Amino acid sequence: MADGIPEEVLMNAGLIENLSDLAKDTALLHGVLMRTKETPKSSEIVTYAPFTLFPSAVPRAVFQQALAVQTHYNLLVDRISQDPVFLEEALASTIAVDDFTRRLFSIYRQVLEEGKSQLIVLGLNRSDYMLDQREDGMSSLKQIEINTIAASFGGLASRTPDIHRHILKVAGRLEESQRVLDNNPAAGLARGLAKAWELHGSEKAVVMFMIDEVERNIFDHRYVENELWKRNIRTIRRRFEDVCKTGSLDQGKRLFVDGQEVAVVYFRNGYMPQHYNSEQIWEARLMMERSMAVKCPDIATHLAGTKKVQQELARPGVLERFFPDEPKVVDQIRATFAGLYTLDMGPEGDKTVAMALDKPDRFVLKPQREGGGNNIYGSEICQVLEAAKGSLERTAYILMDKIQPRPVLNYLLRRDAVLRLSSCISELGMFGVYVRQGSDMVTNECVGHLLRTKSSEDSDGGVAAGVAVLDNPLII
């Protein structure tokens, strides 16, 4: 691995075995934890969150590019959320066939018609990239997606740099240990939540984390919660079902849950259809959207993160709509786009279908879903498109060029997994935070990064899905 971990270290079996045991202990010492599959509702027994034995090489120029463009992406998402004409046009074909997106859009439309109760907007986003291997051998930064809801692993990513630094020092690689960057997205995410809470203006109000019934990744949440408690900001954790039972609005549209006023609703779930398994839950989401509480994200920002919006942004001239007098910003954002293609009905969509059926291994088929494990590859693309190519069903997807990163060697440490050297590929995420009050952008920053790595044999899936593991950039 050029400028990464040398082969004599990677191939030293005795050293690797000792380091892997040390790494697991170090992860536990630093609180890089998850609940177990066997006891996913309890913290009585926990294990280390899966991670790489060594940090993975990332070129400095590419890392700096992702860092520099994040505040522009924050502005882009915020401006999309304020453009109802664009959102309606962009999502028209999707809401005709995708019931989940349609239900979200109906809430958006109702809130828009009533008039927003809250002018404070909080975005905690994560823009994800892979490094495409160009013909000249250099790496090119290409965006996979932007997560505008429940962008995870800011907590655990704040604790992993010290693990890799320690492992490299023990391995005698002091110089490499100094190329693992400091990283504390948990503090940055909490800073955004705290600013929104402060602007809301009620000292006794709480920040409410919206959570799943089962949450193995609870410690990732806890790091952000603890940062808020350090500021004497109270937090509560509630499910949609809890809001259904005890949630209410007063005449001023202040939101109360269990008798406590809620200043900020922070959605760590609510991004998948199975999170809405009753009409009462849809009603609870609507009630929260109509309230004076700051929503993270609000419904418009949630919709701005859909795959269909991502595809529409790649059309010629669309970015200029949001940055009319900023050609350099447009160029910076557009430079990160991979090829994105519409599957809408008509000649353009027909051309996309034919292209995908001809060379399916060049593409990824993406439904309007978040959370990992949803994308479609290879021969399965043909199966889906052959079944849907003549119907509106195909408009529930977008097609994207498959990014081809250069594999690198590393060890993936997972509980009860065999220790072996694997060919791996990585995905780099940048955490963005912004707070807007009316037309005033109060804060807009990039607050940290996340590197996730998986075996190059695996097509799809995140850390929570059990495929990827946590990692750190080794800047080269």
N, C-alpha and C positions, 0 to 999 in steps of 0.2 A: 504494500500500500504506500504509494509515493507520499512522503511527508506525513504519513500516519504512523500507526504502530508497526514496527519492523517485523519481518517474517520470523527472525530468530526468537522473538518474544512469543508470537502467536503459535509457533510450533514446539515450544518448550513444554512438554506434557506435564512434567513435575511442577513447574512454576504455575502453569494454568490451573492445575487442580488446587494448589495452595491459595492462589489468588481468588478463585471462585468461592471458596469457603469464606475467605476474608471479606470478599465483596458482599456476600449475603449478610454477614454479621454487621458490616458497616452500614448497609441499608437499614437494618433494624435499629442500629444506634442512632441514625439520622431521621428516623420516622418515615421512611419511604415504605408505606404500609398499605395493605388492602385486607378486607375481610376475606375469609375463605369461601370457596364454593359450597362447602359442607355446612357452614354456619353463616350465610350471607346477611342475616339480620342481627348478628351479635358480634361484639368486639371482644368477647371472652377469649377467642382464639383468632389470631391474625397471622398473616404471612407477609413477606416482602412483595412489593409491587414488582412485576417482571422488568428487567433492565439488561442492558448490554454490559459485558465485562469491561470493555474499553470504550472510550468516546470515539465517535466516527468523524473522519476528516470532512470538513466543509471549507471550501475556498473562501478566504476573507472577502473578496470582492462580491461574491454572491450573497454572503451573509449581510454585508453592508447594504447591498441593493434591497434586500427584503426589509431591513431595518428602516431604510430611508423612505420606502414607499408606503409604509404602514399608516402614517398619519393621513396620507392621501386617500387610502382605502377607507379610513374612518370617515372622512368627509364625504366620500362617494356614497357609502351606505346611508349616511345621514341625509344627504340630498335626495337620494332615491326615495327614502321614507317620507319625504315632504312633497313628492310629486305624484298625486293620485292619478293623473292622466297617464303617466308612464306605467305605473303599476297595473292599472286596469288593462292597458293595451298589451303589456308584456305577459300578463297572466291569463288573458282571455281564453286562449286555447286550452291551457292547463286546467282551469277551474271547470271547464266543460266536461272533463273526463276524470279528474282526480278529486274524489269527494273530500279528502282531508284538506287539501288546499282551498277547495270551495268553501268549506266551513270556516276556515281561518279568514278567508276574504270576506265572508258575510259579516263577521264580527268587525273587521276593518271598515267596511262600508257603513255599518250602523253607527260606529263611533264617529266616523267622518261626518255623517249627516247630523248627529246630535251636537257636534262640536267638541273638541278635546277638552277634558276637565283639567288636564295637567300639561303645562308648557315646558316642564323639565324633562329632558330626554337623556337617558343613560345608555351608552353602548359599551359592552364588554365583548369584543369580537376576537376571533383568531383567524388569520389568513394562512392557509396551508399551501405549501409548495413542494415540488420535487425538482431535482436537478437533472435536466434533460442532457444526455450526452450528444454533443454536436459532432458534425463530421470532422471538424478540426481538432477534436479531442478535448475541447474546453466544455465546461458545464454552463448550462443556461437555465435561469430560474423560471419555472413555469407554475402558475397557480393551479391547484387542484380545486379548491373551493374556499369560500369565506363563511365561517360559522358565526352567525349573529345571535344564536341562542345556545345556552349551556356549554359554552366553550370550556373544555375541561383540562385538567392536569396543570393548571397554574400553581396549585398548591404543592404537589409532589415535585414538579420541575424546579421549585425553589430549593429543594433539598438534595437534588442529585449531583450538582457540581462537586461538592465535597467528597462524595463517594469516589468519583472517577479521579479526582486529584490524589486521593489517598492511595488508590490502587496503582496509579502510575508511579508515585513515589516509592512504594514498596517494590515495584518492578524495576526500580533503578532508572526511571524515565522522568527525571526532574524537569527537564526542559519542556517536555510535552505537557506535564502537569500544569505548567504556567500558561499554557494555551487553551485551557478550559475556562471559559468566561464566567464571571459572576452572573447570577440570574435570580431575580426575586419577583416573578409575576404576581405571587400571592399578595405582596404588599401593594403593588400597582393596581390590581383589581379592587382591593379593599379601599384604596385611595379614591377610586371612582365611585364606589358605593357610598363612601363616607361623604363625598362632596354632594352627591344627589340627596342623601339624608339631610345634610346641613341646609341645602337650599329649600328642601321641603318645609323646614322651619318649625318642627314640633319636637322638642327635646325628649319627650316621653315616648315618642313613636318608635317602632322597631323596624329592622330589616328582616323580611320574611323570605327564607329560602324555600322554594317550592321543590319538593323532593319526591322520589319514587318510594313505593312500599318497601322494596328491596334495594339497598344501596351498598354494594361492596366497596365502592370508591369513596366512602365517607370521609376518609382522612384528607383527601384532596379538598373537600368542602371545609373541613375543620380549620385548615391553615388560614383560609380567607376569613372565616368566622372569627378566629382568634385575633386576627389583625384588627377587626372591627371592635372587639371587646377591649383591646388595648386603648382604643379611642373612647371608651365608655359608651359605645353604641350597642344597644341590646339587639340580639338576633333571636329569631325563633325558626323552627323547622316544621313545615306543615305539608301535608299531601293535598291534592285537589279535593279529596273526600272530606278533609277537615274544613276546608273553606266552604264546601257545600253545606256542612252542618252548622257552622258557627260564624260564617262570614256575613257581613251586612254593610250597607252604605247609609250614612246619615243624610240629612237634608242638604248638607254641603258637599256630598259625595265623598266624604272621608271614608276610607276603608277600615273596618274593624274585623278582627278575627280573634275569637276567644275573649272579646272585650278589650283587646289591645289595638290601638291605632297603628296602622301599617304605613310607614313612610316610603319604603321601597319593596317591591316584589321582585325577587331575583329568581328567575326560572332556571332551575337545574334539571327540570324535565319539561314536558309539554311540547316536545318536538316530533313525536311519533304518534300515529293513529291509536296505538294501544294505550297511550296515556289518557285517552278520552273515551272511556268504555261505558259512558252513560250520558244521557241528555243533561243531567244535573251538572256534570263536569264541564260541558260546553257552556252552560249557564254561568258557572263559577268563573270561567275564563272571561266571559263577557262582562260580568260584574266587576272583575278586577280591572279590565280595560276601561270601563266607564268611570272608574274611581279617580280620586285625587292623588292616589299613590303613584310614585314613579315606577314604571314597569321596565324591567331589564330582561328581554327587550320589550318595547311596546309592539303592538300587533303589526304596525307598518314596518318596523325594523325587522321583525320576524320574517315578513314576506319579502323584504329586500334581500334576504339571504337565500332565497330559493334558487334551485339550479336553473330554472327557466329565466330568471332575471340575469343570472351569470351569463347565460348564452346570448341573451338580447344585448348585453353590454359589449359583446364582441363584434356586433354589427358595425359597419362603417358609419361614422358620424354620431354614434350614440354617446360615447364618452364626452364628446364636445358639448352635448346638451347640458351636462352637469358641471363642466369646467370650460365655459364659453370663451374665456379670455386667458386661459392658462395652458398653452400648447405643450410646455415642458412637463407639466403634471400629467397631461393626457399621454404623452410619450412614455413617461415612467410607468404608468399603470399598464398601458397596452403592451409594453415590452415583456410583461409577466404572463400575458394570456397564452394559453395553448389553443389549438384549433377547436372551435365549438360550432356545432351545426344544428340547425332546427329540424325537427320532425313534424312541423305543422303540415296540415293538408295543403297540397298544391305542388307545383313543379319543383320548388326548392327542397321541400321535404321529401318528395319522390327521389330526387337526386341523392339526398343524404341516405335514404334507405338502400338504394342501389349500391352506393359506395361502401356502406357497412357490410352488406351481404357479400360483396366481391372480396373484401379484405378485412374480415372481422377482427383479426389479430392486431390490426393497427389502431383499434378504437376501444373506448369504454362506453357502455350504455348506462346512463344515470337516471334513476327515477327521482321524484321530488321528495327525497327522504334524507334525514340526517342520522348520525349516530354510528356509522360504519357498518359494513357487511351488507350493503344494499346494492352495490354496483354489479353490473353484468359484463362478462368477458367472453371472448372466443366464440366457440360454437353455440353457446347459450344466447349470444346476440342474434344469431341467425334464427334460432327457435322462436325468440320473442318477436322479432321483426317479421318473420314469415307469417306468424299468427295474426299480427296487428297491422301489417303494412298498408292494407286498404281501408283501415278504419280509423276513427278518431282516437282509439286507444293508444296509438303510437305517440300522440301529442303529450302523453303523461311523462315522456322521457326527453332527454337531450342526448346528443352524441358528442363525444369529446375525443380528441387525439389521445392515444395511449402514450404517456411519457416514458422514455427509455433511459432510466438512470444507469450509471456505471456501478455494477455490484462491487462491494468491498467485503473483506473477511472480518468476522467478529464472532463472539460467543454470546448467545442469547440465554440469559439466566432466568429460568422459570421453575417454580416449585415442582419437584418430582420429575423434572425433565432430564434427559440424558445430556451430559456436557459434550458438545461437539462443535467443531469449527464450521460455521455456516457462511454461505454466500448471501449477503444482505443488501437491502436497499433502504433508504431513509426518506422521511418526510419532515420538512422544516416548517414549523408554525411560528407566527409572530402575534403576540397579544397586543391588541389595541384598545385603548380606553378613551372615551370622549364623553363630555357632559355639555349639553346645550340648554340654555334657559331662554325661551323665546327665540330671538334671532341672534343671541349672544353665545358664541362658542366659548364656554368657560374654561375647558381643558381639552386637549387633544394630544395624546402621546402614545408611543410604543413603550410597553412596560415590561417586556421580557420575551422569552422565546421557549419553544418546545421542540425537541427532536425525538421522533419516534422511528424505530427501526424494526424491520421484519425480514424473514427469510425471503429471498428472491423467488422461492417456489410458491409463495402465497400471493394470490391476486389482490385480495381485499381484506379490510378489517382493521380496527383500531386496537388500542390496549385493552379497553373494557371488553371488546369482543374476543379477547384471548389470542390474538394473532400478533400484533405489534408489541414492542416493549419500549420502555423509556430509555433515552439516550442523551448525550450531550455533544454539541459540536466541538471538535478539535480543530481549531482554526489553523489553516495552512496557507 
